Amino acid sequence: MSGQPGPGPDKPDVGELDLDKLYTARLLAARVRPYLATALFALHTVESPRTLTMAVDRYWRCYVSPAFVARMSVEHLAGVWVHEVSHLLRDHHGRGDRYAHAHGLTGAGERLRMNIAADCEINDDVYGEGLKRPPGAVMPQRLGLSQGELMEDYLRQFGLGPLTQDFVWLDCGSGADGLEREWDLGPDGAHGLSDQERDLVRFRVAQGIVGCPGSAPKGWQRWAEEVFHPPQPWRALLGAAVRSAASAPGAGEDYSYGRPSRRSTAVKGAVLPSLRRRPPRVSVVIDTSGSVSDSELGSALLEVTAISRAVGGRSDQVTVVPCDAAARVAHPLCRAEGIPLLGGGGTDLRTGFATALRTRPDVVVVLTDGQTPWPDRQPACRTVVGLFPRGSAWSEHHHYAPTGPPSWARVVEIGAGR
């Protein structure tokens, strides 16, 4: 929680939880931040004297100290409600787990640091305009940090020390840093939200923010855009698209007499071939026109190697066709870095398709910026298009306008997402 410190050992939590005061504060929070109302009312309250202030778990339970509610004003409690639900909406528990795993962080001290960094991400723009900032809220400037950054950015910029010693009491719960607390009810406890219910709450909140532009701070607008357009792991998508195309019915299949068909017994005097799978043949067409940069061509060669791995590592089954306005020779893949990517002129990948199809591939993969005409007919094999990202401007002077990849191609934007 980002309010004032907890009661401490000399101020034990006593008395019953004042639910009227607590829920009045939640109603105030929903009135001043209407786009968060769905999330605020999705939280289930759990009275918890062992909690110093207010804390959440990843299942959308909010653990509340009766003594904390008693000493806080309704206006400040409204700010705490918004703060705690922000941890859950922004997936700080999942992001904390991923960051800890990636950087080998263990122990309560590192989780405290994550909680502080998550608070900095939330608090820099969540208060004001009808929402009071609770006493003792962690602000980036108190740690000598700039505003408007993410939890992961802040984690790289500070460690525990003199500037953070005033926040050792801080505990927003496992919903803020991913580390389970002893008071957590866990996945099997009552009133927890399922994965689907949590995703639905996030989507509805994002829908409200996107639908009313200007009603939320920039941090919330950025979050809402990512909910609607989540970053995609493009390299995994490209590999999955190639594997899917290569394993489709008819791809990598041929008749062989190496093992006769069992139907041969029904045809006396004849031996029928059986349908056998073989390593799929892949032809990669690389756009080498002047609109494709050297760095993108370098990325294309890296993708050729990845494509080879995606179909079982059989480099002898992969050919590469450099193409601008005219197709070059279809090179067999030995080492991707040894393939000459000649070109630099205009763009017409129809010639690249024609050259690639002469190798009788099961899959054609095209790596391009999309500024090209496309074949009028769908090839007999599967097609995957890896697109280098471009803006809306059209810089090449041709008598046609680019129409984008055809509907029969599986399209993956290269470089999109993380």
C-alpha distance (Angstrom), angle and dihedral (degrees) to the residues before:
residue distance angle dihedral
M1 . . .
S2 3.77 . .
G3 3.80 97.5 .
Q4 3.80 128.6 95.2
P5 3.80 120.9 -48.5
G6 3.77 120.9 -74.9
P7 3.79 124.4 -95.6
G8 3.83 96.5 -90.9
P9 3.79 127.5 -147.6
D10 3.81 94.3 -61.6
K11 3.82 92.7 53.4
P12 3.80 106.9 53.5
D13 3.79 119.6 -168.1
V14 3.82 108.7 -102.5
G15 3.79 136.9 169.0
E16 3.78 132.8 33.0
L17 3.76 124.7 -55.9
D18 3.81 111.8 -94.9
L19 3.79 97.6 -132.4
D20 3.81 93.5 174.5
K21 3.81 90.6 59.3
L22 3.80 92.9 42.0
Y23 3.81 94.4 50.1
T24 3.80 92.2 43.3
A25 3.79 86.8 57.5
R26 3.81 90.9 49.6
L27 3.81 90.7 51.2
L28 3.82 89.5 50.6
A29 3.82 89.7 50.3
A30 3.81 90.8 51.8
R31 3.80 91.5 49.4
V32 3.80 95.4 52.0
R33 3.84 93.4 38.2
P34 3.82 102.8 32.5
Y35 3.82 93.0 166.2
L36 3.82 88.0 65.3
A37 3.82 95.8 49.3
T38 3.82 95.2 100.8
A39 3.79 91.0 53.9
L40 3.81 95.3 42.7
F41 3.79 92.8 54.5
A42 3.81 92.2 43.2
L43 3.83 90.0 66.3
H44 3.81 115.3 97.9
T45 3.81 114.9 -144.3
V46 3.81 119.5 -131.0
E47 3.81 119.3 -173.9
S48 3.80 106.7 -130.8
P49 3.82 122.2 172.6
R50 3.82 87.9 -177.1
T51 3.81 89.7 65.0
L52 3.79 112.8 86.9
T53 3.79 96.3 -148.0
M54 3.84 126.0 -22.2
A55 3.78 123.4 -37.3
V56 3.80 138.2 170.0
D57 3.78 136.5 -146.8
R58 3.81 126.3 -146.9
Y59 3.82 90.7 -100.0
W60 3.80 91.7 66.0
R61 3.78 98.9 -103.6
C62 3.80 116.3 142.0
Y63 3.83 114.2 -148.7
V64 3.81 111.6 -154.1
S65 3.81 132.0 -166.1
P66 3.84 111.4 -140.0
A67 3.82 91.6 -147.9
F68 3.78 91.3 52.2
V69 3.80 92.3 52.9
A70 3.81 90.3 47.2
R71 3.82 94.5 56.8
M72 3.81 98.6 40.1
S73 3.80 126.0 82.0
V74 3.80 121.1 -119.7
E75 3.81 90.0 -113.3
H76 3.79 93.2 53.8
L77 3.81 91.9 44.2
A78 3.81 88.3 55.4
G79 3.81 88.0 58.2
V80 3.80 90.6 49.7
W81 3.82 91.3 51.9
V82 3.80 90.6 54.2
H83 3.78 91.8 45.0
E84 3.81 94.9 52.1
V85 3.79 95.9 45.7
S86 3.81 88.3 48.8
H87 3.81 89.8 63.4
L88 3.79 90.1 57.5
L89 3.79 97.4 42.5
R90 3.80 90.8 50.8
D91 3.82 92.3 47.9
H92 3.80 93.9 -125.5
H93 3.80 91.2 161.1
G94 3.82 92.6 55.9
R95 3.79 93.5 41.4
G96 3.81 90.5 47.7
D97 3.80 91.0 52.8
R98 3.80 91.9 49.1
Y99 3.80 93.4 47.0
A100 3.80 92.3 48.1
H101 3.80 91.6 49.6
A102 3.81 93.5 47.2
H103 3.81 94.0 48.7
G104 3.79 100.4 34.8
L105 3.82 94.4 -116.4
T106 3.79 118.7 165.4
G107 3.78 137.6 165.7
A108 3.77 137.5 48.9
G109 3.81 92.8 -78.9
E110 3.79 92.9 63.0
R111 3.80 91.0 45.4
L112 3.80 89.1 52.6
R113 3.78 88.0 53.0
M114 3.81 89.3 51.9
N115 3.80 90.4 50.5
I116 3.80 90.7 51.8
A117 3.82 91.7 47.9
A118 3.80 91.4 47.9
D119 3.81 90.1 50.6
C120 3.80 90.1 51.8
E121 3.80 89.8 53.5
I122 3.80 91.4 52.2
N123 3.79 103.7 36.3
D124 3.80 100.0 51.7
D125 3.82 93.3 78.7
V126 3.80 108.9 5.2
Y127 3.82 99.3 88.6
G128 3.79 133.3 68.0
E129 3.80 128.0 51.7
G130 3.81 93.8 80.1
L131 3.81 98.0 -30.0
K132 3.81 116.9 100.7
R133 3.75 120.7 -143.2
P134 3.83 110.8 -122.4
P135 3.82 117.6 -121.7
G136 3.80 113.1 -89.6
A137 3.79 96.1 19.9
V138 3.81 113.0 166.4
M139 3.79 109.2 -114.1
P140 3.83 124.9 -174.9
Q141 3.80 93.6 -125.7
R142 3.83 90.8 59.8
L143 3.79 87.0 64.5
G144 3.79 93.9 42.7
L145 3.82 91.8 -105.1
S146 3.79 131.1 134.4
Q147 3.78 123.1 -114.0
G148 3.78 129.1 -111.1
E149 3.81 99.6 44.4
L150 3.80 132.1 123.5
M151 3.78 128.8 -108.2
E152 3.80 91.4 -104.0
D153 3.81 91.3 52.6
Y154 3.79 92.6 51.4
L155 3.81 92.3 47.6
R156 3.80 89.6 61.4
Q157 3.79 92.1 53.2
F158 3.81 107.2 52.4
G159 3.78 143.1 32.6
L160 3.79 133.7 -163.5
G161 3.80 111.5 -74.1
P162 3.80 143.9 104.2
L163 3.81 93.7 -32.7
T164 3.80 92.8 54.7
Q165 3.82 100.6 39.8
D166 3.82 91.3 96.4
F167 3.81 89.4 62.2
V168 3.81 101.1 53.9
W169 3.83 88.4 110.3
L170 3.80 91.3 58.2
D171 3.80 114.8 121.2
C172 3.80 121.1 155.7
G173 3.80 90.5 167.8
S174 3.78 135.0 -115.4
G175 3.80 89.2 -51.4
A176 3.81 87.8 70.6
D177 3.80 102.6 44.8
G178 3.82 108.2 10.0
L179 3.82 96.4 -115.8
E180 3.81 111.1 124.8
R181 3.80 117.5 -124.9
E182 3.78 125.3 -142.7
W183 3.79 90.6 -115.5
D184 3.83 94.1 54.2
L185 3.79 115.1 118.2
G186 3.80 90.3 -146.7
P187 3.81 130.4 -149.3
D188 3.81 93.7 -49.7
G189 3.80 96.1 48.9
A190 3.78 123.9 107.9
H191 3.80 124.7 -82.8
G192 3.82 97.6 13.5
L193 3.81 119.1 146.1
S194 3.78 120.7 -120.2
D195 3.81 122.4 -126.1
Q196 3.79 90.2 -100.4
E197 3.81 93.2 49.5
R198 3.80 91.7 49.4
D199 3.81 91.5 50.1
L200 3.80 90.4 49.0
V201 3.81 91.7 52.8
R202 3.81 91.1 50.1
F203 3.79 91.9 48.3
R204 3.82 93.4 50.0
V205 3.79 92.1 49.5
A206 3.81 91.1 48.2
Q207 3.80 89.7 47.6
G208 3.80 90.1 55.1
I209 3.81 92.5 49.6
V210 3.81 95.4 46.5
G211 3.80 91.5 44.2
C212 3.82 92.3 56.1
P213 3.82 106.2 42.0
G214 3.78 114.1 -162.3
S215 3.81 94.2 25.6
A216 3.81 94.6 98.2
P217 3.82 134.4 48.9
K218 3.80 119.3 -97.9
G219 3.80 92.5 -100.9
W220 3.79 91.2 59.0
Q221 3.79 92.7 43.7
R222 3.81 90.2 53.2
W223 3.80 89.9 49.3
A224 3.81 92.8 49.1
E225 3.80 92.5 50.9
E226 3.79 90.6 53.3
V227 3.81 90.9 50.5
F228 3.81 90.0 55.1
H229 3.81 94.5 38.5
P230 3.81 106.9 27.0
P231 3.80 116.9 -169.2
Q232 3.79 111.0 -98.8
P233 3.81 125.7 -144.9
W234 3.80 92.8 -122.6
R235 3.81 97.3 -172.2
A236 3.81 91.1 54.7
L237 3.82 89.8 45.9
L238 3.79 92.1 50.6
G239 3.79 92.1 49.0
A240 3.80 91.4 47.0
A241 3.81 91.1 49.5
V242 3.81 91.7 51.7
R243 3.81 92.8 46.5
S244 3.80 91.2 47.8
A245 3.79 91.9 50.7
A246 3.81 92.6 45.6
S247 3.81 92.8 50.6
A248 3.81 96.2 45.7
P249 3.82 117.9 117.4
G250 3.80 109.5 -77.5
A251 3.80 95.0 19.3
G252 3.77 113.8 114.5
E253 3.79 91.7 2.2
D254 3.80 127.7 125.5
Y255 3.78 139.5 153.7
S256 3.79 117.8 -98.1
Y257 3.79 135.6 -176.2
G258 3.82 89.2 -155.8
R259 3.80 87.2 96.0
P260 3.83 114.1 19.5
S261 3.75 119.0 -131.8
R262 3.80 116.8 -99.5
R263 3.79 87.0 -127.7
S264 3.82 88.0 70.9
T265 3.82 88.6 85.7
A266 3.79 88.9 66.3
V267 3.83 93.0 55.1
K268 3.78 111.1 61.2
G269 3.80 115.8 -144.3
A270 3.83 94.0 13.6
V271 3.77 134.5 96.7
L272 3.81 113.7 -151.5
P273 3.81 122.6 -157.5
S274 3.80 120.6 -121.8
L275 3.78 126.4 -130.7
R276 3.81 108.1 -107.7
R277 3.78 132.8 -177.8
R278 3.77 118.2 -123.5
P279 3.81 130.6 -179.5
P280 3.82 106.2 -71.1
R281 3.79 118.3 -109.8
V282 3.80 113.8 -127.3
S283 3.80 126.9 -168.0
V284 3.80 116.6 -164.4
V285 3.81 117.6 -157.1
I286 3.82 111.3 -160.4
D287 3.80 119.2 -161.7
T288 3.83 106.1 -131.7
S289 3.81 97.1 173.1
G290 3.78 123.1 133.1
S291 3.80 92.3 -98.3
V292 3.81 91.6 65.1
S293 3.81 113.8 82.8
D294 3.79 126.7 -134.4
S295 3.80 90.9 -111.6
E296 3.80 90.1 53.6
L297 3.79 90.3 50.6
G298 3.78 87.9 52.0
S299 3.79 89.2 51.5
A300 3.80 89.2 49.8
L301 3.80 91.3 57.1
L302 3.79 90.0 50.6
E303 3.79 89.1 51.6
V304 3.80 90.9 52.4
T305 3.80 89.1 59.9
A306 3.82 90.7 46.3
I307 3.81 90.3 49.3
S308 3.79 89.6 53.3
R309 3.80 89.4 54.4
A310 3.80 91.1 46.7
V311 3.80 91.0 61.6
G312 3.78 96.9 45.9
G313 3.78 103.6 -75.8
R314 3.82 95.0 -80.1
S315 3.80 100.4 144.8
D316 3.83 89.5 176.0
Q317 3.81 87.5 67.3
V318 3.83 93.9 56.1
T319 3.81 126.2 81.1
V320 3.80 128.2 -177.4
V321 3.81 125.9 -144.7
P322 3.85 116.2 -167.5
C323 3.80 108.9 -155.3
D324 3.80 140.2 174.4
A325 3.82 114.7 150.8
A326 3.82 89.0 -27.1
A327 3.78 131.0 33.5
R328 3.78 122.0 -116.7
V329 3.77 128.5 -150.9
A330 3.80 118.3 -52.9
H331 3.81 101.6 -113.2
P332 3.80 120.0 -153.0
L333 3.79 111.0 -127.2
C334 3.80 114.6 -109.6
R335 3.79 101.8 136.9
A336 3.80 116.8 -2.6
E337 3.80 93.2 -144.5
G338 3.79 90.9 59.1
I339 3.81 95.2 61.3
P340 3.85 112.5 106.6
L341 3.81 108.6 -129.7
L342 3.79 99.0 -158.2
G343 3.77 122.4 177.4
G344 3.77 137.1 77.3
G345 3.80 99.8 168.6
G346 3.79 132.0 96.2
T347 3.77 125.7 -43.6
D348 3.79 130.5 -103.8
L349 3.77 112.4 144.1
R350 3.80 92.2 179.0
T351 3.80 87.2 87.6
G352 3.79 88.9 49.8
F353 3.80 90.3 54.0
A354 3.80 90.9 49.6
T355 3.81 92.3 51.7
A356 3.80 92.8 44.3
L357 3.81 93.4 50.1
R358 3.80 90.7 55.4
T359 3.82 87.3 69.7
R360 3.83 88.2 60.3
P361 3.81 95.4 -127.1
D362 3.79 126.7 -174.5
V363 3.80 90.2 -144.0
V364 3.81 133.0 24.4
V365 3.81 115.4 -156.5
V366 3.81 116.4 -166.2
L367 3.82 120.6 -163.6
T368 3.81 108.0 -166.0
D369 3.78 147.0 129.2
G370 3.81 88.1 -116.6
Q371 3.81 95.8 -117.5
T372 3.79 94.2 128.7
P373 3.78 142.7 87.0
W374 3.80 114.4 -100.2
P375 3.82 131.9 -141.0
D376 3.79 114.9 -82.3
R377 3.78 92.4 -135.1
Q378 3.76 131.5 51.0
P379 3.81 111.2 -110.6
A380 3.77 118.6 -118.3
C381 3.82 89.7 -113.4
R382 3.80 131.2 61.2
T383 3.81 118.2 -84.9
V384 3.80 128.9 -149.9
V385 3.82 120.4 -174.0
G386 3.81 121.8 -158.6
L387 3.82 107.2 -162.0
F388 3.79 124.0 -155.5
P389 3.82 104.8 -142.0
R390 3.79 118.4 -103.4
G391 3.79 136.2 175.5
S392 3.77 122.9 -118.7
A393 3.81 94.4 -91.8
W394 3.82 118.6 106.7
S395 3.77 111.8 -149.0
E396 3.82 106.1 170.8
H397 3.80 117.1 86.6
H398 3.78 108.4 -131.1
H399 3.78 133.2 141.7
Y400 3.81 90.1 -113.9
A401 3.80 133.6 58.3
P402 3.80 119.2 -131.7
T403 3.79 112.4 -102.9
G404 3.78 98.8 -169.6
P405 3.79 127.8 -114.1
P406 3.81 115.4 -37.3
S407 3.79 121.1 -100.4
W408 3.81 92.6 -110.2
A409 3.84 92.2 64.8
R410 3.79 125.0 85.4
V411 3.82 104.5 -128.2
V412 3.81 127.5 -154.2
E413 3.81 121.5 176.5
I414 3.80 108.6 -132.2
G415 3.78 113.7 -136.2
A416 3.81 94.5 16.7
G417 3.79 115.3 134.5
R418 3.76 129.2 -6.6
